């Protein structure tokens, strides 16, 4: 009887969360049908069937973390032969099925309004679009998803929406449970007391204060880690073992911005718009082709120089960061890079990236200029040899022919793995990249 197992959906994946069943026990299944949604360390993906038959049994509940290769369901011929199969023991804390129909509302403290009970999971699945992490947080804090308006694509409820609802609920509980201020007594204060009674009074007051502090309402909220955040933390910890060094260059982007404006004017009728990041991707691709020693990665006993120039572009998500990869960036024109980068970013934010779209990178760009950041250093994305951190373009003073003028400049910081590259080699790459950006016609020819 065929078992459906947790697949490896990315090169860094060790376990996946079965966030939602899309097929129920007893449903007829055909090869290629989507059985469930799986939240990995990178994105939310579909779990497909590889056999025809009937879904005999779910072996794990929604919200469960399952190690790679562990069975999650049984597909049979409809005779019920899968009923004797034992459920899978999940790896890590088994997050209870999100919005479990069996769960009862949490008991409320006296004087506090009871939190709204969770709706059944099937009702949420049919009526709302929610991220797995949002459903989990809502369930843990007793938040009714039907009372939340989603801010994500297509009205999808995301983590930030639920966090706001949790904070509002905590504030409401704090307001309801705040004791009224006692009215001062008209009894005159005693003129004298014995030392014993004074000590006893002070001690009692201290205990009362401590007791009040222990039970004081708080707005602190513990948020569970998403798979993306958990794996990001692990990989950043691994990055601490990499001997980093940093090189910074300030680039005059006056010509680059002028070229971008001219290109966008010519491409306007085609509906194509080139961003500064697209120009950076193309410039880095040209520089990496000229400096193959930078387009490399660290191995156990080797340094691998990559033939293909695959540039990752960091994209911020609600619950973490992902780096979609533009493959063969050195062989693509600006219009193609722009279209691909935009499509990858949209799929990343929708959680629909395929594994091959966020793996295999050889160099990464992290651009925080759109957030007004002038300069920063980025952490290397192992096993790549380098990552480029790009800041905002700012008008800066410059003297030309004895006249003070302002020109747009931005700072770029190259973070380098010293095991792969020496300072002079990395400096030569950054110098040439700066030259390409300051003479941007080299990007398009």
C-alpha positions as CSV (number, residue, x, y, z in Angstrom):
1,X,0.0,0.0,0.0
2,X,1.7,3.2,-1.2
3,X,2.7,5.7,1.5
4,X,3.1,9.4,0.9
5,X,6.2,10.7,2.6
6,X,7.6,14.1,3.4
7,X,9.8,15.1,0.4
8,X,13.0,17.1,0.4
9,X,11.9,20.4,-1.2
10,X,15.1,22.4,-0.7
11,X,18.8,21.7,-0.2
12,X,18.6,23.0,3.4
13,X,15.4,21.3,4.4
14,X,15.5,18.8,7.2
15,X,11.8,18.8,8.1
16,X,8.6,20.3,6.9
17,X,5.4,21.4,8.5
18,X,2.2,19.9,7.1
19,X,0.3,23.1,7.3
20,X,-3.0,22.1,5.6
21,X,-4.7,19.0,4.2
22,X,-6.3,19.7,0.8
23,X,-7.6,16.1,0.4
24,X,-9.5,14.3,3.1
25,X,-9.7,10.6,4.1
26,X,-11.9,8.7,1.6
27,X,-11.2,11.1,-1.3
28,X,-10.3,9.6,-4.7
29,X,-6.8,10.5,-5.7
30,X,-5.1,10.8,-9.1
31,X,-1.4,11.1,-9.8
32,X,-0.5,14.8,-9.7
33,X,-3.3,15.8,-7.3
34,X,-2.2,18.2,-4.6
35,X,-2.8,16.4,-1.3
36,X,-1.5,19.1,1.2
37,X,0.4,22.3,1.7
38,X,3.9,21.9,3.1
39,X,5.7,24.8,4.8
40,X,9.4,24.4,4.4
41,X,12.4,26.6,5.5
42,X,11.9,28.6,2.3
43,X,8.3,28.7,1.3
44,X,4.9,27.0,1.3
45,X,4.7,24.3,-1.4
46,X,2.3,21.6,-2.7
47,X,2.6,18.0,-1.8
48,X,1.5,16.0,-4.8
49,X,0.3,12.4,-5.2
50,X,2.5,10.0,-7.2
51,X,-0.1,7.2,-7.3
52,X,-3.8,6.7,-8.1
53,X,-6.2,5.4,-5.5
54,X,-8.1,6.5,-2.4
55,X,-6.6,8.5,0.4
56,X,-7.0,5.9,3.2
57,X,-5.5,7.7,6.2
58,X,-3.9,10.9,7.3
59,X,-0.8,9.9,9.5
60,X,-0.1,13.4,10.8
61,X,-2.3,16.3,11.9
62,X,-2.2,19.8,10.4
63,X,0.5,21.9,11.9
64,X,2.9,18.9,12.6
65,X,6.6,19.1,11.9
66,X,7.6,16.0,10.0
67,X,11.2,14.8,9.2
68,X,12.1,14.2,5.6
69,X,11.1,10.7,4.4
70,X,8.6,10.1,7.2
71,X,5.1,8.9,6.0
72,X,2.3,11.4,6.2
73,X,-0.5,9.5,4.5
74,X,-1.6,6.2,3.0
75,X,-3.1,5.8,-0.5
76,X,-5.0,2.5,-1.0
77,X,-7.7,1.0,-3.2
78,X,-10.6,2.1,-1.0
79,X,-10.9,-1.2,0.9
80,X,-9.8,0.5,4.2
81,X,-6.6,-1.4,4.5
82,X,-4.8,1.7,5.7
83,X,-6.8,2.0,8.9
84,X,-4.3,-0.1,10.8
85,X,-1.3,2.1,9.9
86,X,0.1,3.9,13.0
87,X,0.4,7.7,12.9
88,X,3.8,9.2,12.4
89,X,5.7,10.5,15.4
90,X,6.5,14.1,14.5
91,X,9.9,15.6,14.9
92,X,10.0,18.5,17.3
93,X,7.0,19.9,19.1
94,X,3.8,18.7,17.4
95,X,1.9,21.9,16.8
96,X,-1.7,20.9,17.4
97,X,-3.9,20.9,14.3
98,X,-4.5,24.5,13.5
99,X,-8.0,25.6,14.5
100,X,-8.8,22.1,15.7
101,X,-12.5,21.4,15.6
102,X,-12.2,19.4,18.8
103,X,-10.5,22.1,20.9
104,X,-12.4,23.9,23.6
105,X,-12.1,27.7,24.3
106,X,-9.5,28.6,26.8
107,X,-10.7,29.3,30.3
108,X,-10.8,33.0,31.2
109,X,-9.6,34.5,34.4
110,X,-12.3,36.2,36.5
111,X,-12.8,39.7,35.3
112,X,-11.4,39.1,31.9
113,X,-13.4,38.8,28.7
114,X,-13.2,35.3,27.3
115,X,-11.3,35.1,24.0
116,X,-13.3,34.2,21.0
117,X,-13.3,30.4,20.3
118,X,-11.4,29.2,17.3
119,X,-13.5,28.3,14.3
120,X,-13.2,24.8,12.7
121,X,-10.2,24.4,10.4
122,X,-12.4,23.4,7.4
123,X,-14.4,26.7,7.7
124,X,-11.2,28.7,7.7
125,X,-9.8,26.8,4.8
126,X,-12.9,27.4,2.7
127,X,-13.6,31.0,3.6
128,X,-10.3,32.6,4.2
129,X,-6.8,32.8,2.7
130,X,-4.3,32.5,5.5
131,X,-0.6,31.7,5.8
132,X,0.3,28.6,7.9
133,X,2.1,30.7,10.5
134,X,-0.8,33.1,10.8
135,X,-3.2,30.2,11.5
136,X,-0.8,28.7,14.1
137,X,-0.4,32.0,16.0
138,X,-4.2,32.6,15.9
139,X,-4.9,29.2,17.3
140,X,-2.4,29.5,20.1
141,X,-3.8,32.9,21.2
142,X,-7.5,32.1,20.7
143,X,-7.9,34.6,17.9
144,X,-10.9,34.3,15.5
145,X,-9.5,34.5,12.0
146,X,-12.9,35.5,10.7
147,X,-12.6,38.7,12.6
148,X,-9.3,39.7,10.9
149,X,-9.0,41.6,7.6
150,X,-6.0,40.4,5.7
151,X,-3.3,42.7,4.4
152,X,-1.5,40.2,2.2
153,X,-2.0,39.6,-1.6
154,X,-5.6,39.0,-2.4
155,X,-6.7,39.7,1.2
156,X,-4.5,36.9,2.6
157,X,-4.2,37.0,6.4
158,X,-0.5,37.0,7.2
159,X,1.5,36.9,10.4
160,X,1.5,40.7,11.0
161,X,-2.3,40.8,10.9
162,X,-2.6,38.2,13.6
163,X,0.1,39.8,15.7
164,X,-1.9,43.1,15.7
165,X,-5.0,41.2,16.7
166,X,-3.1,39.5,19.5
167,X,-1.8,42.9,20.7
168,X,-5.3,44.3,20.6
169,X,-6.7,41.4,22.6
170,X,-3.9,41.8,25.2
171,X,-4.7,45.5,25.6
172,X,-8.4,44.8,26.0
173,X,-7.6,42.2,28.7
174,X,-5.3,44.6,30.5
175,X,-7.9,47.4,30.5
176,X,-10.6,45.1,31.8
177,X,-8.4,43.7,34.6
178,X,-7.0,47.0,35.9
179,X,-8.0,47.5,39.6
180,X,-9.6,50.7,40.5
181,X,-7.6,53.2,42.6
182,X,-8.6,52.9,46.3
183,X,-10.1,56.1,47.9
184,X,-8.0,57.6,50.6
185,X,-9.3,56.8,54.1
186,X,-10.4,59.6,56.5
187,X,-8.8,57.7,59.4
188,X,-5.9,59.9,60.8
189,X,-2.4,58.5,60.4
190,X,-1.1,57.2,63.8
191,X,1.5,59.5,65.3
192,X,3.7,56.6,66.5
193,X,4.1,52.9,66.2
194,X,6.4,50.3,67.7
195,X,9.3,49.1,65.8
196,X,7.8,45.6,65.6
197,X,4.6,46.8,64.0
198,X,6.5,49.1,61.7
199,X,8.7,46.2,60.5
200,X,5.6,44.0,60.1
201,X,3.8,46.7,58.2
202,X,6.7,47.2,55.8
203,X,7.1,43.5,55.3
204,X,3.4,43.0,54.5
205,X,3.5,46.0,52.1
206,X,6.5,44.6,50.3
207,X,4.8,41.2,50.0
208,X,1.7,42.9,48.7
209,X,3.7,44.9,46.2
210,X,5.5,41.8,45.0
211,X,2.3,39.9,44.7
212,X,0.7,42.7,42.7
213,X,3.7,42.8,40.4
214,X,3.7,39.1,39.8
215,X,0.0,39.3,38.6
216,X,0.2,42.6,36.8
217,X,-1.2,42.4,33.3
218,X,1.4,42.4,30.5
219,X,1.3,43.0,26.8
220,X,4.3,40.8,26.1
221,X,3.5,38.1,23.4
222,X,5.7,35.1,22.6
223,X,5.6,34.4,18.9
224,X,6.4,30.9,17.6
225,X,9.2,30.6,15.1
226,X,8.3,29.9,11.5
227,X,10.3,27.3,9.6
228,X,11.9,30.1,7.6
229,X,12.9,32.0,10.7
230,X,14.2,28.8,12.4
231,X,16.4,27.8,9.5
232,X,17.6,31.4,9.0
233,X,18.7,31.5,12.6
234,X,20.6,28.1,12.2
235,X,22.3,29.2,9.0
236,X,23.3,32.6,10.5
237,X,24.8,30.7,13.4
238,X,26.7,28.6,11.0
239,X,27.9,31.8,9.2
240,X,29.7,32.8,12.4
241,X,32.3,30.2,11.6
242,X,33.1,31.9,8.3
243,X,36.1,34.4,8.6
244,X,34.5,37.5,7.2
245,X,36.2,40.7,6.0
246,X,34.6,43.8,4.6
247,X,35.4,46.2,1.7
248,X,33.4,49.4,1.0
249,X,33.3,51.5,-2.1
250,X,31.4,54.8,-2.7
251,X,30.0,54.9,-6.2
252,X,29.0,57.9,-8.3
253,X,25.7,56.7,-9.8
254,X,24.9,59.9,-11.8
255,X,25.4,58.3,-15.2
256,X,23.7,55.0,-14.0
257,X,20.5,56.8,-13.0
258,X,20.5,58.8,-16.2
259,X,20.9,55.6,-18.2
260,X,18.0,54.0,-16.2
261,X,15.8,57.0,-17.0
262,X,16.6,56.8,-20.7
263,X,16.0,53.0,-20.9
264,X,12.7,53.2,-19.0
265,X,11.5,56.0,-21.3
266,X,12.3,53.8,-24.4
267,X,10.7,50.7,-22.8
268,X,7.6,52.4,-21.4
269,X,5.4,51.4,-24.4
270,X,6.4,47.7,-23.8
271,X,5.4,48.0,-20.1
272,X,8.9,47.2,-18.9
273,X,10.5,49.1,-16.1
274,X,14.2,48.7,-15.0
275,X,15.1,49.2,-11.4
276,X,18.4,50.1,-9.9
277,X,18.6,46.6,-8.5
278,X,18.3,45.2,-12.1
279,X,21.2,47.3,-13.1
280,X,23.2,46.1,-10.1
281,X,22.4,42.4,-11.0
282,X,23.7,42.9,-14.5
283,X,26.8,44.9,-13.4
284,X,27.7,42.2,-10.9
285,X,27.2,39.5,-13.5
286,X,29.7,41.3,-15.8
287,X,32.2,41.8,-13.0
288,X,31.9,38.1,-11.9
289,X,32.5,36.9,-15.4
290,X,35.7,39.0,-15.4
291,X,36.7,37.7,-11.9
292,X,35.8,34.0,-11.8
293,X,37.7,33.6,-8.5
294,X,34.9,35.6,-6.8
295,X,32.2,33.4,-8.4
296,X,33.1,30.6,-6.1
297,X,32.2,28.6,-3.0
298,X,33.9,26.9,-0.1
299,X,33.9,23.1,0.2
300,X,35.4,20.7,2.7
301,X,38.7,20.3,0.9
302,X,38.2,22.4,-2.2
303,X,37.3,25.8,-3.5
304,X,34.8,25.4,-6.3
305,X,34.8,28.0,-9.1
306,X,31.4,28.1,-10.8
307,X,31.0,28.2,-14.5
308,X,27.5,29.7,-14.3
309,X,26.8,33.1,-12.8
310,X,23.7,32.7,-10.7
311,X,22.9,35.8,-8.7
312,X,20.6,35.7,-5.6
313,X,18.6,38.8,-4.7
314,X,17.4,38.9,-1.1
315,X,13.6,39.4,-0.7
316,X,12.0,40.3,2.7
317,X,8.9,38.2,3.7
318,X,6.5,38.6,6.6
319,X,8.2,35.9,8.6
320,X,11.8,35.9,7.3
321,X,14.0,36.3,4.3
322,X,14.4,34.3,1.1
323,X,16.9,34.6,-1.8
324,X,15.5,33.8,-5.2
325,X,18.2,33.2,-7.8
326,X,18.5,34.7,-11.3
327,X,20.2,31.9,-13.2
328,X,22.8,32.7,-15.9
329,X,22.5,36.4,-15.2
330,X,25.6,37.1,-17.3
331,X,23.8,35.8,-20.4
332,X,20.6,37.8,-19.9
333,X,19.7,41.4,-20.9
334,X,18.3,44.0,-18.7
335,X,14.7,43.6,-19.7
336,X,14.9,39.8,-19.1
337,X,16.6,40.3,-15.7
338,X,13.9,42.9,-14.7
339,X,11.0,40.6,-15.7
340,X,12.5,37.6,-14.0
341,X,13.4,39.4,-10.8
342,X,9.9,40.9,-10.5
343,X,8.2,37.5,-11.1
344,X,10.5,35.8,-8.6
345,X,9.8,38.4,-5.9
346,X,6.1,38.1,-6.4
347,X,6.2,34.3,-6.1
348,X,8.4,34.6,-3.1
349,X,5.9,36.8,-1.3
350,X,3.1,34.5,-2.3
351,X,5.0,31.5,-1.0
352,X,4.9,29.7,-4.4
353,X,8.6,29.5,-5.3
354,X,9.8,26.2,-6.6
355,X,12.9,24.7,-5.1
356,X,15.1,25.3,-8.1
357,X,14.2,29.0,-8.0
358,X,15.9,29.6,-4.6
359,X,18.9,27.3,-4.8
360,X,22.1,27.1,-6.7
361,X,23.2,30.8,-6.2
362,X,26.9,31.7,-6.6
363,X,26.7,35.4,-5.4
364,X,24.1,37.4,-3.5
365,X,23.0,41.0,-3.5
366,X,21.2,42.6,-0.5
367,X,19.8,46.1,-1.2
368,X,18.3,48.1,1.7
369,X,18.5,51.4,-0.1
370,X,14.8,51.5,-0.6
371,X,14.5,51.6,3.2
372,X,16.7,54.7,3.5
373,X,19.7,52.7,4.8
374,X,23.0,54.5,3.8
375,X,25.4,51.7,4.5
376,X,25.4,48.2,6.1
377,X,27.3,44.9,6.1
378,X,25.5,41.7,5.1
379,X,26.2,38.2,6.4
380,X,27.6,35.7,3.9
381,X,25.1,33.1,2.5
382,X,27.2,29.9,2.8
383,X,28.8,28.4,0.9
384,X,29.1,31.4,-1.4
385,X,32.3,33.4,-1.3
386,X,30.8,36.9,-1.1
387,X,27.7,39.0,-0.7
388,X,27.2,42.7,-1.7
389,X,25.3,45.1,0.6
390,X,23.9,48.1,-1.2
391,X,22.8,51.4,0.5
392,X,20.7,54.3,-0.7
393,X,21.8,56.8,-3.3
394,X,22.3,60.2,-1.7
395,X,23.2,63.7,-3.0
396,X,26.8,64.4,-1.9
397,X,29.1,67.4,-2.5
398,X,31.8,67.1,-5.1
399,X,34.2,69.7,-6.6
400,X,34.3,69.9,-10.4
401,X,36.6,72.4,-12.1
402,X,36.7,74.4,-8.9
403,X,32.9,74.5,-8.6
404,X,31.0,72.8,-5.7
405,X,28.2,70.5,-7.1
406,X,26.1,67.7,-5.7
407,X,26.1,64.2,-7.3
408,X,24.2,61.1,-6.3
409,X,26.4,58.5,-4.7
410,X,25.8,55.2,-2.9
411,X,27.9,53.0,-0.7
412,X,28.5,49.3,-1.5
413,X,30.1,46.9,1.1
414,X,31.4,43.6,-0.1
415,X,31.5,40.9,2.6
416,X,34.0,38.2,1.7
417,X,34.9,34.7,3.0
418,X,38.7,35.0,3.7
419,X,39.1,31.2,3.2
420,X,38.2,31.7,-0.5
421,X,39.5,35.1,-1.3
422,X,42.4,37.4,-0.2
423,X,42.0,41.1,0.3
424,X,43.7,42.1,-3.0
425,X,41.5,39.8,-5.1
426,X,38.3,41.0,-3.5
427,X,39.5,44.6,-3.8
428,X,40.1,44.2,-7.5
429,X,36.6,42.9,-8.0
430,X,35.0,45.7,-6.1
431,X,37.1,48.3,-8.0
432,X,36.0,46.9,-11.4
433,X,32.4,46.7,-10.2
434,X,32.6,50.4,-9.2
435,X,34.0,51.2,-12.6
436,X,31.2,49.4,-14.4
437,X,28.5,51.3,-12.4
438,X,30.2,54.6,-13.1
439,X,30.5,53.8,-16.8
440,X,27.2,52.0,-17.2
441,X,27.3,51.5,-21.0
442,X,29.5,48.5,-20.1
443,X,26.3,46.9,-18.7
444,X,24.4,47.0,-21.9
445,X,27.1,46.2,-24.4
